[in-house]
Amino acid sequence: MSSFIIGMLWLLLFVGGGIYLAYHRVGLVTSTVASGVALFAYTNWGDGSFLWLALLWLLWGGVAALNLIEMRREKITRPALDIYRKMLPSMSDTEREALEAGNVWWDGELFSGMPDWNRLMSYPAPVLSDEEQAFMDGPCEELCRMLDEWDIAHERGDMPPDVWAFIKKHRFFAMIIPKEYGGLEFSAYANAMVIAKLASRSTTASSTVGVPNSLGPAELLLHYGTEEQKQRYLPGLASGDEIPCFALTSPQAGSDAAAIIDSGIVCKGTWEGKEIVGIRLNWEKRYITLAPIATVLGLAFKLYDPDHLIGDKDDYGITAALVPTDMPGVTIGRRHNPLSVPFQNGPTSGKDVFVPLDYIIGGQEMAGKGWKMLVELLSVGRAITLPSSGAGGGQAAAYAAGAYTRIRKQFNVPVAAFDGVGEALARIAGHTYIMNAAVSVTSGAIDQGEKPAVPSAILKYHCTELGRKVGQDAMDVHGGKAIMMGPNNYLGRSYMAAPIAITVEGANILTRSLIIFGQGAMRCHPFVLRELHAAQDPDEDRGLAEFDDALFSHVGYAISNLARSFFLALTHAKMSAVPLNTPTRRYYQNINRYSAAFALASDFAMLTLGGKLKIKELLSARLGDVLSSIYLASTVLKHFENQGRRASDLPLVEWSVRTLMYNAQEQLHSFLRNFPNRPVAFFLRLFIFPRGRTYSSPSDELARKVVDVITHTGEGRERLSEQAYTAIEPGNPLGLLQEALALSEELAPLEAKLRQARKEGLITADFLGHQIEQAETAEVISADEASALREYHVKVEHLLAVDDFAPDQIGRGGSVTEHTPSDDAPAAPPKKKAASRKKAAAKKKASKTKTARRERKVASATDK
Ligand SMILES: Cc1cc2nc3c(=O)[nH]c(=O)nc-3n(C[C@H](O)[C@H](O)[C@H](O)COP(=O)(O)OP(=O)(O)OC[C@H]3O[C@@H](n4cnc5c(N)ncnc54)[C@H](O)[C@@H]3O)c2cc1C
């Protein structure tokens, strides 16, 4: 063997061995021993020169010395700790509390660069209990049947009294309240499924039901309330006798909610005839959901104690209290109009409202703990209400668009057959699958005891953004049908509502730019928070020991991620270990690769930019996108397994993961392109993209397969829209579209006969009604077949119809119908004057006549 080959073999042993040790995260002691053995062998049997060997042994000696912990701490760690302390970015209490909220779950695995898939795979698939399933099939289905979004949003500006009464009677507001207080005590998964179903039918209803089951008085009381407070409020909240709201946002403080100026001054005052120490509250809040009809207000304010009546502090900080809205000084009742989606939302103010100290949630000892309470609860709540609304809206849009684009023909073919429309349909289906997976897997994890703060922010941002995208695509493929508002428009209202979900519970730009990566980097990184805590430890020796351990583990982790990122990119992750040997195994491997690349990029970003990364929002947003993409892709894979690995879902899974992983690649690339330290960016690119950007977005062929899933009846289409309200009944467009889609498939052979007859010249008419007639006369189809075709086309014409109005019917008030408010009505709609009532009745009659005329026209046209 030539000395060159022998030299290469030695090189391979050292480099390959080094990569192997780093890739598998072998500890320092074992690595020192292994490299020592290799060096010993090389010294004895290799052909290295004396100088070269001396250099290698010196290097090895340096590594070996790191095992002498006492010396390492003094010589390396202590100076490093001093520098670190000087570099530490300043952090406010509110920031710290936000950072420490919730716990770390699968997000931590992804941040590690070496995810342990068994951790994710070991979680059971979430299922509804019998009771929860009965609720979904019973009251939830029934409520959907009662909801008429046009009537609610256009005619009344509120849900009708019978709907309010039904919601309260069946305890829709009490899904999170334990049974002992009269609630339903549903799992997070069931809560999410109920909201998704309602969202598929009415944005107003899903928002109204979502809020009390998310962050609000009930949730705050359950976690922090005293037993007395729980007993006082929870039964009423469960029965709907108490209507809650939570008021944090004020005109000055929106995203920067901790900057509220609403105040509570500890002072003496008279309460039930006695002088007590209490709080004088003054507030001005806006945008508060349910505030106009609330009976109890969860109020966030800053607590001050200038006379030191409860302690020696002047300023306690943000505090949360429960304030009954019938107290003197409290103002509620006025309403905002959130994009014409009339869930109850409005401002509230309070002037010198005096309440006892025990109105503070959790009592006096929770004074100043309001912010911590809020961010803790948000770490779970953010993963449920808004994401499941997005998923429910997506399910409805996918179900509708899939059927509509099959029954709507242009150029004599269903519009779904055009690739341009198909591209949008594939996005509708794929994005809906991603939302379904994210909601199901994350709420399932919450039910297993996780409080995943970072995934919650990921879900909040991405499910509302994907919901908006799906809404937009669904509008586009429906053309003018979705533009004309009226009872026949089943998309316009939820499209209009999309920005609401984007804005609430942490506006999306802020969530993406500041929270996902900002919180993730500190919380999910295996060592950053440990280092931070160690550096702040008042016990110097303990802090040094802890910092030393964290620092050296951190260095090992960074080296490992360098090796993993490089090796996985070079080999397209083909040798990476995955939990399953299924058609999806390559996707697991690609997530492994991007997890390592992401961990590497994050570390170098933090190392080189330090505290400045916080204000470099474009960089941290892109890293957040990478984390989000690999998180969402993992939930897609897990959801596929949870649902029994159904073959018909495979195109959806592949499209979703490909889209997400392509996005991860592109965002990582943009991050490196814009990274200010160019040498570091160059170095990182070598390790992350040694073969360039090799990942492709979904192919056209794959997109066509996805389109097939939602444009044909079958289990794939049904499963994708599993929670949507799809009962086939008058007034439910989703059910009627499904009926028409099924008929179109059934009658496809007859339509084919018609087309053939046209080609052969047996049929000459352009108009379909005439074609059917001619085909029947020419005995191309039988009389029964002709009648089936006619019936189908009448249904289609109805589904394609849009509304029109007399000029004076456009605008509010023209067509409000009479309703009888029940005792349960929270706010009766304003009574109309007799003259106006007559006018409305006349218009209604005219409108009915017009509809009847249109129906006759359609029928006679198809009869001809
Ligand atoms: C329909 C609706 C219902 C609501 N319900 C409630 C409720 O029940 N209770 C309650 O207390 N509040 C409620 N809110 C308030 C909601 O939480 C706030 O609207 C939200 O926090 C944003 O505040 P803002 O609207 O003042 O926007 P601003 O804070 O003025 O933000 C404007 C824009 O700047 C961005 N931005 C701000 N700071 C940053 C930053 N540092 N980095 C990047 N981008 C940033 C935001 O993302 C946003 O895009 C509701 C709002 C709406 C619209």
The ligand as a Gaussian input file, in Angstrom:
#p B3LYP/6-31G(d) Opt

LIG

0 1
 C      -61.260000      41.511000      18.269000
 C      -60.313000      41.716000      19.403000
 C      -60.565000      41.123000      20.624000
 C      -59.715000      41.361000      21.711000
 N      -60.026000      40.836000      22.936000
 C      -59.287000      41.234000      24.010000
 C      -59.678000      40.839000      25.334000
 O      -60.667000      40.125000      25.534000
 N      -58.938000      41.283000      26.367000
 C      -57.837000      42.072000      26.196000
 O      -57.232000      42.462000      27.170000
 N      -57.436000      42.448000      24.957000
 C      -58.136000      42.050000      23.862000
 N      -57.735000      42.435000      22.605000
 C      -56.537000      43.246000      22.457000
 C      -55.414000      42.534000      21.724000
 O      -54.774000      41.646000      22.588000
 C      -54.504000      43.649000      21.183000
 O      -55.190000      44.198000      20.078000
 C      -53.156000      43.169000      20.803000
 O      -52.429000      42.885000      21.957000
 C      -52.386000      44.202000      19.960000
 O      -52.426000      45.480000      20.499000
 P      -52.822000      46.712000      19.553000
 O      -54.039000      46.352000      18.818000
 O      -52.856000      47.922000      20.381000
 O      -51.645000      46.812000      18.488000
 P      -50.238000      47.536000      18.695000
 O      -49.641000      47.114000      19.972000
 O      -50.429000      48.979000      18.446000
 O      -49.385000      46.886000      17.542000
 C      -49.415000      47.339000      16.173000
 C      -48.532000      46.419000      15.348000
 O      -47.190000      46.493000      15.816000
 C      -46.676000      45.206000      16.053000
 N      -45.715000      45.273000      17.142000
 C      -45.844000      45.892000      18.339000
 N      -44.720000      45.750000      19.055000
 C      -43.868000      45.020000      18.307000
 C      -42.551000      44.531000      18.479000
 N      -41.849000      44.756000      19.568000
 N      -41.994000      43.811000      17.485000
 C      -42.671000      43.567000      16.354000
 N      -43.917000      44.003000      16.135000
 C      -44.507000      44.715000      17.097000
 C      -47.883000      44.360000      16.383000
 O      -47.621000      43.007000      16.075000
 C      -48.917000      44.955000      15.446000
 O      -48.786000      44.369000      14.193000
 C      -58.576000      42.181000      21.530000
 C      -58.311000      42.742000      20.283000
 C      -59.162000      42.532000      19.223000
 C      -58.861000      43.180000      17.913000

